[in-house]
Amino acid sequence: MATRRRDNDLGPIEISVYDNNVNRAMSTLKREIGREGVLRELKNRRYYEKPSVAKRRKSREAERRRRKDARRAQRQKSRF
């Protein structure tokens, strides 16, 4: 079972093992790492990224998030 963390909490990810079920704990850990974006961040930091490239990447990511939020809002609106 993973302990719930707030979005702004920068502490370690903690996974508890119950009934010696290590496989379930490992799958929970992998899911939490994916959700937190740890592996993606490691891949991004592997090589130096010029500030101009980072700015363009962040801009593209922000635009993608805005489009996704707009689609979600449209779906919620059409549902009711």
Backbone bond lengths (Angstrom), bond angles and torsions (degrees), N, CA, C in turn:
res aa  C-N    CA-C-N  psi(-1)  N-CA   C-N-CA  omega(-1)  CA-C   N-CA-C  phi
1 M - - - 1.447 - - 1.524 107.79 -
2 A 1.291 116.47 129.71 1.455 121.57 178.94 1.529 108.51 -86.42
3 T 1.310 115.49 142.18 1.448 118.72 175.64 1.526 107.92 -82.06
4 R 1.293 116.91 136.95 1.462 121.67 -178.97 1.516 109.53 -70.03
5 R 1.332 114.55 137.46 1.455 119.96 178.74 1.518 108.85 -125.17
6 R 1.319 115.06 149.57 1.453 119.11 174.64 1.523 108.56 -77.06
7 D 1.330 116.85 158.95 1.464 121.41 -178.37 1.520 112.29 -60.96
8 N 1.324 117.25 -32.92 1.460 119.54 -176.94 1.528 112.56 -94.29
9 D 1.315 117.54 6.77 1.461 121.80 179.30 1.521 109.16 -80.65
10 L 1.320 116.81 122.97 1.454 120.84 -176.37 1.519 112.58 -103.22
11 G 1.296 118.20 16.91 1.451 121.60 -179.68 1.515 111.83 -76.30
12 P 1.316 116.81 176.75 1.465 120.59 -179.54 1.527 111.35 -71.01
13 I 1.319 114.65 156.50 1.462 120.91 174.63 1.521 106.80 -81.44
14 E 1.316 117.02 124.55 1.457 121.23 -177.97 1.521 109.48 -114.87
15 I 1.315 115.36 128.98 1.460 122.15 178.00 1.521 107.52 -123.21
16 S 1.308 116.60 128.22 1.464 121.09 178.51 1.520 109.95 -94.73
17 V 1.331 116.10 143.57 1.460 122.18 178.06 1.524 107.43 -102.14
18 Y 1.331 116.39 123.54 1.455 122.01 179.23 1.523 109.64 -112.22
19 D 1.308 116.80 138.98 1.468 123.54 176.67 1.530 112.68 53.76
20 N 1.324 117.28 36.38 1.469 123.06 179.82 1.530 112.46 54.39
21 N 1.308 117.58 29.71 1.460 122.25 -179.75 1.537 108.27 -93.79
22 V 1.338 115.45 79.46 1.465 121.41 -175.89 1.526 110.65 -71.29
23 N 1.325 117.52 -35.05 1.466 119.96 -179.49 1.524 111.58 -60.99
24 R 1.324 116.41 -41.78 1.462 119.61 178.96 1.534 110.47 -67.46
25 A 1.327 116.63 -38.56 1.458 120.39 177.90 1.531 110.84 -64.53
26 M 1.343 116.82 -39.33 1.466 120.24 178.72 1.529 111.29 -64.96
27 S 1.321 117.07 -41.95 1.464 119.37 179.32 1.525 110.46 -66.56
28 T 1.326 116.91 -36.43 1.461 120.65 176.56 1.521 110.44 -65.04
29 L 1.336 116.34 -41.84 1.464 120.60 178.36 1.523 110.68 -62.39
30 K 1.320 117.58 -45.07 1.468 120.84 178.95 1.522 111.27 -60.52
31 R 1.329 116.28 -41.32 1.459 120.16 179.16 1.526 110.74 -64.24
32 E 1.326 117.13 -43.61 1.463 120.90 179.88 1.534 111.35 -65.29
33 I 1.331 117.08 -40.77 1.464 120.74 178.88 1.527 109.86 -63.01
34 G 1.322 116.31 -41.12 1.463 119.83 177.44 1.509 112.05 -64.82
35 R 1.309 116.37 -41.05 1.465 120.73 -179.88 1.520 111.43 -66.05
36 E 1.325 116.34 -37.87 1.458 120.64 -179.55 1.525 112.33 -76.43
37 G 1.319 117.98 -19.28 1.459 120.72 179.48 1.519 113.31 80.93
38 V 1.320 117.58 25.64 1.463 121.86 -176.74 1.524 110.79 -65.90
39 L 1.330 117.60 -47.66 1.460 120.10 -178.32 1.521 111.53 -66.11
40 R 1.312 117.25 -39.47 1.464 120.77 178.06 1.529 110.25 -61.76
41 E 1.324 115.92 -41.12 1.464 120.30 179.07 1.528 110.60 -65.72
42 L 1.323 117.38 -40.39 1.468 120.31 177.39 1.520 111.12 -61.37
43 K 1.332 116.73 -43.49 1.463 120.01 179.36 1.527 110.92 -64.53
44 N 1.313 116.69 -39.45 1.467 119.65 179.44 1.525 111.52 -66.57
45 R 1.305 118.27 -35.06 1.460 121.51 -176.62 1.524 113.18 -87.81
46 R 1.307 117.87 -0.85 1.454 120.86 -178.49 1.525 110.95 -63.67
47 Y 1.328 116.79 -37.73 1.464 121.78 -179.67 1.516 109.16 -123.65
48 Y 1.319 114.82 156.95 1.456 120.57 178.62 1.526 109.45 -68.57
49 E 1.308 115.77 137.75 1.456 121.37 177.48 1.525 107.87 -119.76
50 K 1.322 115.29 122.71 1.459 119.36 -179.56 1.523 109.42 -60.02
51 P 1.327 117.30 147.56 1.470 119.81 -179.02 1.534 113.04 -57.72
52 S 1.337 117.31 -37.09 1.467 118.98 -179.97 1.528 110.88 -67.10
53 V 1.331 117.59 -37.03 1.463 121.47 178.58 1.520 109.80 -69.43
54 A 1.327 116.82 -40.66 1.466 120.77 178.71 1.525 110.51 -62.97
55 K 1.318 116.59 -40.16 1.459 120.91 179.70 1.524 110.91 -63.18
56 R 1.346 116.85 -43.31 1.466 120.56 178.36 1.521 111.06 -65.22
57 R 1.336 117.17 -41.70 1.462 121.09 179.72 1.525 110.79 -62.71
58 K 1.327 116.09 -45.70 1.465 119.58 179.95 1.522 111.16 -64.00
59 S 1.329 116.71 -36.86 1.456 120.64 178.01 1.529 110.86 -64.29
60 R 1.347 116.32 -43.49 1.470 120.22 177.92 1.527 110.89 -62.99
61 E 1.334 116.78 -42.55 1.463 120.19 179.69 1.523 111.20 -63.93
62 A 1.325 117.14 -40.35 1.464 120.72 179.41 1.526 110.25 -64.88
63 E 1.339 116.64 -41.23 1.465 120.20 178.58 1.522 110.44 -63.52
64 R 1.330 116.96 -40.42 1.457 120.41 178.54 1.530 110.78 -63.16
65 R 1.343 116.36 -42.05 1.469 119.50 177.77 1.523 111.37 -63.49
66 R 1.347 117.54 -40.40 1.468 120.21 179.00 1.520 110.90 -62.78
67 R 1.339 116.90 -42.99 1.467 120.09 178.76 1.526 110.96 -63.42
68 K 1.322 115.64 -42.27 1.461 119.94 179.88 1.527 110.63 -62.57
69 D 1.333 117.08 -44.25 1.459 120.75 178.29 1.531 111.26 -63.48
70 A 1.338 116.33 -36.99 1.464 119.93 178.70 1.528 110.07 -65.85
71 R 1.330 116.98 -41.11 1.466 119.88 177.94 1.523 110.72 -63.42
72 R 1.331 116.30 -42.83 1.468 119.64 178.52 1.514 111.25 -61.44
73 A 1.344 116.40 -43.57 1.455 120.55 -179.60 1.525 110.20 -64.11
74 Q 1.339 116.87 -39.41 1.455 120.51 179.01 1.529 111.20 -63.99
75 R 1.344 116.22 -41.83 1.464 120.07 178.50 1.523 110.87 -64.19
76 Q 1.338 116.59 -43.08 1.465 120.10 179.42 1.525 110.15 -62.94
77 K 1.328 115.97 -39.64 1.456 121.07 -178.48 1.529 110.82 -66.54
78 S 1.342 116.74 -41.74 1.463 120.17 -177.49 1.520 112.11 -74.20
79 R 1.329 116.41 -20.52 1.461 120.36 -179.20 1.533 111.45 -69.17
80 F 1.320 117.08 -32.45 1.469 120.69 -174.67 1.481 112.97 -104.13
